[in-house]
Amino acid sequence: MEKEDINALDEVHKGACMGIDAIHFVLDKVEDNQLKKVLEEELYQYQEISNRVEEIYPKYNDGKPHETSAMNKAMTWSGVEMKTMTDKSNSKIAELLLQGVNMGIIEGRKLLNKKKMNQEVEAIISTYVTMQEKSVEVLKQYL
């Protein structure tokens, strides 16, 4: 069970870090104050999840939880830059973020369906998935 816990925490932490990075990459492109406020709230939620993982990780493993690699960050940044070069509309930004959020939901649901993890770990993953599912509903309004 402990190996599943470590893998789940690593996956959720990577997903939260990707969310943090993606929002940082698009935030300066957002001109709509309402969307900016939504993204800042989501950024805060991703940071909270990341902090929760970092807080309990030492119970399961020495070291630190996995983060996104420098290569992944660079690819995400360049993708955002290219896709928003000619279109910085709310719709385009929401679309880009929704693609990442959907991947996070899929990964989170797969982890939850395994049901072979500590309750504490499962609670963090459940919070992560629920947060992302709510994000989908909010971001859809900007498409």
Buried (B, 14 or more C-beta within 10 A) or exposed (E): EEEBBBBBBBBBBBBBBBBBBBBBBBBEBBEEEEBBEBBEEBBEBBBBBBEBBBEBBEEBBEEEBBBBEEEBBEEBBEBBEEBBEEEBBBEBBBBBBBEBBBEBBEBBEEBBEEEEBBEEBBEBBEBBBEBBBEBBEBBEEBE
